[in-house]
Amino acid sequence: QVQVVESGGGLVQPGGSLRLSCTTSGIIFNIYDMGWYRQAPGKQRELVASITQGGSTNYADSMKGRFTISRDNAKKMVYLQMNSLKPEDTAIYYCNANVLNKKYDYWGQGTQVTVSS
């Protein structure tokens, strides 16, 4: 059974930092592309950052320079370091694992990030 589980969300003040973690099981992690998405209230889910099986990264424009995605294949985990957080970063953050052009596509339940003073 495939499991994708996010952790590390919470309440943080503007300008603060958080590190999200995503642990997986039931997949051959090192062949999967991994991504972080987010969904704010009333908005569509959007890509935050992604990292390929080979380690290439991609970021949404508004996250470049503030967020860093990384992966640890030995631990089957992916991380999202978020710095200089803004109130507009408030959302539920989801971890995604996919392979073979998303023929196999798995999502976690999400973790809430709230940026507020």
N, C-alpha and C positions, 0 to 999 in steps of 0.2 A: 504494500500500500504506500502510495506516494504522500509525503507530508512536506508542506512548506510552511514554516512558522516564523513570523516576524517578532521582534522584541526591540525594546529600547526607546519607544515613544514616551511622550510625557509633555509636561508644561515647561516652557522655557521663556525667558524674557527676550525681547528683541535684542539682536546682537549676540545672543548666546549660541551655544553649540549643542548638538546631540549626535550620537552615533547609533544608527540603527543596525541591527543584526538580523540575518535571515539564515536559519538552519534548515537543511533538507535531509530527507531520508527516502529510501525507496527508488532513487534514481542514480544513474551513473553520472555523478555530478560533473566530472571534468569534461564531458562532451556537451553539456548544456550551456546555452547562452543564458545569462541572468540579467534581470532588470528590476529597477525600482520604478513604480508608478505612484501617482497620488490622485486623490479625488477630494476636492473641496465641496462643501455643501452647495447644491444647485449647479454644479459644474460637471463636465465630463471627466472621466479618468484620463490622465495625461502621463506621458513618459517623463520621468525625472532623469534617469541615467541607465545605461546598459553596459554590460561587459561581455564580450564574446568568450567562447571557450579558450581562445588563444590569448585573451587578456586585452584586446582592443576595447577602448571605452568610447562612449558617446554620451553627450549631455544635452539636455534642453538648454536653450540660450540663456534663460533666466537663472539657471543653476551654475553656469560655467564660472569657475573661479571661486565658488563658495562651497560646492558639494564635491565629494570624491567617492567614487565607487571602487571597491576592491573585492577580491575573492581569495579564499584559501581553499584550494582543492583538497588538501589533506583533511581539513575539518569539514568539508562540504558546506561551507558557509560563504555568504556574501555580505558585505558591509556597505553602509552609506554614511560617510562622515559629513555632517552638515554644519557649516560655520556661518557666521553673520546672518543668523536667521531673522526673517522678517515676518510681520503678521500675516502677510499673504502666502506664507509657506504653510499656514495652518491647513491641515488636511489629514485624511487617513492615507497612510503610506502602505503600499502593497508590494510584496516581492513576487517576482515571476520567474519561472524556469521554463525554457522552451528549447526544442531541438527539432531538426528536420523541417524547417520552415513552419514551425509551430504545429506540426502534426501531433506532437506531444507538447502540451501547454498547461502548466500548473500554476495555481495562484494560492497565496496565503490568505489568511482572514483579515489581515491589515493591522496596523498599529497607529493609534491616534497621536498626532503631533500638533500641539497647540502653542502658538507663539503669541504671548500677550504679557503686558505689564500689569 
